[in-house]
Amino acid sequence: MLTSMQRLPRLALPMLSAVFLLSLTGEPSAAQAPGPLASKPMPGRAVETVTPAATVVSTAHYQVVLSLTCSSSSASGAFCVGYFPAVGGRRRLNLTRVSCYMRSSTYSTYATGKVVLHKTDGSSSLVQYLPADHTTEWGHHVINQAVDVQIAARQYVSVALILASGGQTQEATCTAHGTLETY
């Protein structure tokens, strides 16, 4: 193959490359008008949420601590959940970090955690998971994760921490960090 390529004229190789590249790119597809968004994501489909543009008047550092309410142990495991207050009108919260501590019974196993963004009607529109950063056999679990959640006016965020089957939760606390914009 190499010897036959060497026998081609000097311009033949760049021309063949251009023809090959054009055959890969083809014509761009025609634009389609946006259709209604699906209420529940289906496999292979994405749901996109874009907040309206706003002129930001001021930005302030945001930190809030929340004590979570913990359930007793069940067959599917114990969990703790808490709801951060809704963002007021003419404000937007950019949540950048969630730090949590959960104390549970000895030898209990942390399963997962999640931050859920709720719309004004209570339905969820975004979930980000919180793996444990540090856990001990004595039941201490620490989560300190960067997140990227933009919370519009009147939306709110919940945090849930879940143990694997067996074990009981004694307490859990989470802190949310970010910036609060007023517009």
VOVOPA-673899 format. One record per residue: residue in three letters; z, x, y of N, C-alpha, C, CB in turn. Coordinates in steps of 0.001 Angstrom, whole numbers, plus 500000, padded with zeros to 6 digits. Each point is the difference from the previous one (the first is absolute). Glycine has a CB too. Layout:
AlaZXYZXYZXYZXY ...
END
This chain:
Met500000500835498815500000499165501185500000500872501239501205498182498765 Leu499622502861501248500097500875501157498678500713500252502444500305499554 Thr496884500130499385498724500694500212498946499052500554500559501572498135 Ser499445497159501448499021499062500546500326499670501455499632499044497704 Met501640500945502675500392499754501389499587501171500880501933498591499225 Gln498126502615500245499630501176500777498511500011500298501884501260498966 Arg497278498110500212498571499994500203499549498966501026499764500789497676 Leu501108498238502717499628499007500996499874500654501372501156498204498668 Pro497998501256502198499915500549501355501347499863500711497541499424500098 Arg502668501370500938501282500062500713500406498645500579499519502388500540 Leu499562496776499898500331498717500599500246498910498952498645500663501982 Ala500968499537496787500120498963498976501469499682499701497814500756499014 Leu503048500232500888501415499769499667500709499189501084500014502150498714 Pro499844498185502603500631499131500999499428498584500007500419502024501368 Met498288497824498383499409498671499969500530499196498822497949500899501109 Leu502177499729497726500546499305498837501454499597500254498447501293498488 Ser502309499563502168501398499683500317500079498796500929500622502418499716 Ala498497497526501288500000498886500943499625498694499300499406501585501857 Val499600498453497265499586498804499268501144499513499113497591500774500035 Phe503083500140499279501133499647499140501127499382500824499387501861498418 Leu500915498729502757501069499488500858499664498606500516500582502347500662 Leu498174497418499745499584498676500466500083498962498896498503501092501651 Ser501167499311497124500063499035498904501441499620499690497885500946499059 Leu503089499927501218501405499675499771500564499098501089500256502172498823 Thr499339498051502420500586499235501095499418498608500104500387502116501196 Gly498326497720498724499368498692500060500219499301501325500290499839497568 Glu499361498893502471500141499184501195501436499509500118497583499302499853 Pro502942500612501368501327499414500147499967498507499691500571501731501726 Ser500531497749497724500049498573499671500161499190501283501001500505497726 Ala498504498285502245500096499118501170501447499585500211497650499165499620 Ala502758500716501634501373499592500305500176498540499651500166501708501835 Gln501031497958497684500302498628499662501081499483500920499345500394497617 Ala500593498342502703501029499391500827501293499960499203498291498615501263 Pro502839501661499399501258499979499267500307498595499505500835501921501370 Gly499613498008497372500361498719499408501502499800500085498023500116498454 Pro502479498763501070501441499758500030500713500972499071499605497572500533 Leu501580502865499877500776500920499182500638499251498849500433501460501989 Ala499657499191496884500656499393498848501501499948500249498184500840498451 Ser502447498088501109501437499880500216500769500923499067499683497632500734 Lys499790502613498074500621500924499060498959501032499610501602498222499131 Pro498778503078500881499013501000499605499627499849498527500908501561501742 Met497812498568497975499509499957498634499563501413499636499259497554500199 Pro500695502767498524499555501336499612498646500327500611501284499791497868 Gly498629501362502736498759500435500616499785499489501411499087500090497752 Arg501851499128502805499882499466501357501170500493500825498776497957499169 Ala500995502229502084501043500449500918500216498957501081499420502405499547 Val501812497495500916500323499124501115500388500893501163500759498093498475 Glu498586501723502655500225500851501162500672499191501084498007501417499430 Thr503037499174501172500690499358501102499921500920501203501554498752498431 Val497947500738502684499885500781501220500753499256501089497748500982499308 Thr503193499723501333500751499362501074499171500020501275502191500684498946 Pro497987498337501922499201499956501232500332501170500923499897497504499814 Ala499125502898500954500200501089500957500964499549501086497687500902499536 Ala503131500029500938500979499674501039500200501218500886501154498322498492 Thr499174501444502766500327501079500915501499500235499908498060499434501559 Val502323501747497994501406500320499804500628500358501340499540500800497649 Val501551498502502697500702500236501260501074501066499820499551497630500705 Ser501178502304498165501037501002499738500149500220498506501199499351502106 Thr499278501839497546500256500362498611501415500545499905497544500497499575 Ala503205499035499428501377500449499811500211500388498542500796498511501882 His500095502466497906500364500385498643500738498836499353500136502458500638 Tyr499610497299498079500596498861499299500745500503498781498177498460500811 Gln503069501139499037500806500275498819500882498791499763499970502515500404 Val500090497033498374500888498890499664500510500213498579498759498406501560 Val502511501288498223500606500122498685500239498603499448501086502209500612 Leu498768497650498094500108498697499357500761500142498689497839499244501068 Ser503190499942498752500694499928498707499268498990499137502247500614501035 Leu497393499783497765499265499140499097500971499155499178498120501676499906 Thr501446497160499675500771499124499120499575500302498575500211498178501776 Cys500761502127497362499691500419498634500347498906498997500406502379500658 Ser498767497493498321500218499016498943500830500637498898497820498831500540 Ser502683500340498585500684500531498826498959500390498972502044498578500439 Ser498398502087498541499091500462498965499396498831499232501327502105499812 Ser497417498032499824499332498992499175499152500721498963499972498312501908 Ala499384500939497244499179500605498950498864500825500587500572498096498493 Ser498916501494502658498885500731500599500473501085500955498609497957499776 Gly502695502223500385500528501025500886500600499392501252498312501596499121 Ala502433499198501596500631499550501239499138500422501183502301500151498952 Phe497888499184502177499220500356501178500808499724501260497861499499498770 Cys501708501142502305500582499782501323498848499688500950501985501567499539 Val498243497501501393498943499617500933500609499735501372498623499016498117 Gly500597501266502910500424499742501370498796499732500875502014501443499677 Tyr498224497835501421498927499616500917500303500549501385499528497906498662 Phe499563502902501867500138500484501362499620498864500938499498502402499312 Pro501090497537501876499680498898500918498531500012500409502351500064500839 Ala497138498745499467498608499871500447499836500684501349499743497823498743 Val499051502670501496499672500639501272499765498884501016498970502061498857 Gly501628498079502314499880498975501041498603499927500590502392500335500511 Gly497376498620500261498712499805500661499669501149500944500328497538499822 Arg498396502725500326499470501067500871500498501382499571499901498357501892 Arg500379501798496814500438501292499465499281500274498691502258499754501101 Arg497677501532498575499419500446498735500819501193499533497650499178500618 Leu502698500839498103500792501079499411499114500826499084502108498613500140 Asn497886502684500072499303500920499114501070500696499162498046500343501644 Leu502110499199497113501014500537499094499446501248499329500981497694499608 Thr499753503431500492499495501270499475500836500583498862499090500413502246 Arg502167499157497602500857500553498946501051498990499596499619502313500867 Val500665497647497827501082499182499463500880500914499149498567497867500010 Ser502726502134500288500979500787499253501027499041499412499662502037501500 Cys500616498083497204500930499087499341500955500767499089498277498173500107 Tyr502887501226499688500981500493499043500463498816499166500745501886501551 Met499249498284497127500491498961499095501017500624499053497811498714500151 Arg503333500619499721501012500444499041500059498967498891501348501221501787 Ser498559499251496981499987499094498856500934500553498925497618499264500518 Ser502456500022498371500877500437498916499495501314499393500601497594499519 Thr500304503119499848499685501290499382498877499830498974502383500778500355 Tyr496717500186499624498857500065499082498947498909500228501548501004498361 Ser498527498281502735498938499026500281498776500740500539501709498175500481 Thr497143501239499312498730500643500359499320499218501115499746500886497652 Tyr499865499833503388499244499393501101498588499728499499501394501200501777 Ala498115497580498426498653499646499552498994500189501127500968498360498364 Thr499207500896502736499073500092501124500614499331501225498023500020498422 Gly501326500167502681500375499333501235498728499659500739502214501224500133 Lys497900497896500848498799499654500754500360499469501377498808499500497863 Val500275500753503064500047499446501349498913498942500031500880502171501099 Val499478496608499323499041498904500017499884499472501426500540499394497591 Leu498230500532502921499726499410501306499721498522499797499080502185500913 His501668496949499804499859498554499869499341499429501249502031499905498509 Lys497048499162501279499377499272501104500998498970500530497672500339499014 Thr501978499009502072500898499007500597500285498831499063499122500649502228 Asp499966499043496838500229498902499053500803500433498777497872498990500775 Gly502529502286499162500813500490498888499213500661498888501563498224500545 Ser497123501607499431499200500642498958499904501496500278498681497872499643 Ser501135502903499297499922501457500178498561500417500250502005500322498514 Ser497837500698502347498655500475500306499830501493499710499844498227501745 Leu501259502473497948499914501431499716501215500412499191498685500418502118 Val501113500453496903501102500553499210499812501504499919500248497859498649 Gln500805502888501655500004501450499785501194500324499120498865500472502243 Tyr500909500313496721501043500279499010500831501213500392498549499008498233 Leu502708500985501330500964501031500357500553500670498735500595498728502107 Pro498798502366497461500563500713498848501291500714500402497685500304499029 Ala503166499983499998501260500694500285499719501475500274501282498369498543 Asp499373502160502484499906501426500282501059500779499238499077499476502258 His502069499885497528501095500656499285500831498933499304500051501918501665 Thr500272498313497089500837499078499251500920500812499094498217498183500079 Thr502988501325499705500970500709499154500402499107498836500851501319501984 Glu499709499287496986500482499218498856501242499188500352499061501734498471 Trp501555498557502663501189499268500439499632498748500786501258502151500061 Gly497463497548500080499575498763500632499721500083501484501289498903498295 His498460502280502223499655500149501412498478500196500098502301501015500559 His497044498165500272498543500053500142499666500095501486499650498649497862 Val499520502344502495499630500226501397498488499891500138502011501498500357 Ile497576497738500641498581499814500300499795500409501455499739498098498290 Asn499282502742501972499673500426501358498493500189500046502275501136500361 Gln497009497800500000498548499996499903499326499716501334500232499268497652 Ala498681501444502594499138499675501138499227498739499632499796502456500727 Val500116496613500215499229498770499818499113499815501222501824498943498566 Asp497214500188501336499121499697501124499795498497500034498837502260499851 Val502043497065500879499959498539500086500011499611501471501192499734497762 Gln497817499494502652499958499499501372500373498523499975498214501694500673 Ile502874497977500028500567498663499965499738499325501344501787500720498335 Ala497426498232501644499654499270501224501119499040500365497551500193499463 Ala502336499204501708500993499046500484500234498899498976499324500497502360 Arg501928499173497424500475498948499104499784500283498523499548498444501822 Gln499992502741497809499962500397498598501310500717499683497447500199500011 Tyr502858499950498718501220500708499625499787500770498701501388498247501153 Val499550502651498550499910500891498853501225499808499120498646501666501329 Ser501138498354497357501116500006499063499935501279499176500038497462499905 Val501127502942499583500099501170499126500703499545498731500069501650501964 Ala499400498743496884500621499693498714500110501286499194499076497636500027 Leu502078502587499358500242501135499111500365499423498637500775501531501917 Ile498597498958497032500126499371498691500425501033498956498246498299500633 Leu502749501330498554500425500825498873499250499566498750502284500336501033 Ala497566500598498032499445499645498699501034499155499261498578502122499912 Ser501069497320498964500915499120499276501317500704499727498054498826498958 Gly503007500412501112501342500551499835500485500568501319499537500516497587 Gly501723499595502566500571500549501218500285498932501029498798502098499555 Gln502108498218501343500363499091501076499934500752501315501476498643498460 Thr498180500649502585499970500600501325501305499684500720497475499808500093 Gln503064501202500590501216499781500769499716499852501486501252501285498289 Glu497819499508502228499655499916501417498650500657500249502439500005500621 Ala496944499606500475498740500609500419499845499820501501498946499560497739 Thr500550501482502894499774500005501440498659500669500272502497500063500483 Cys496755499394500473498733500610500397499941500142501515498866499025497975 Thr500440501994502472499746500232501419498499500056500209502186501257500289 Ala497322498025500713498585500025500357499843500791501303499584497754498846 His499374503072501220499734500832501178498569499759500442501673501758499256 Gly498103498296502046498649499847500523499989499916501509499357498858497907 Thr499605500515502627499884499799501445499754498521500273499099502353500329 Leu501545497149500725499869498615500415499174499980501282502227499346498925 Glu496645499973501044499115499920501155500142498634500658498390501625498932 Thr501652498378502378500009498766500773498680499908500740502530500039500250 Tyr496840498820499723498711499812500677499967498715500774498897501305498231 
END
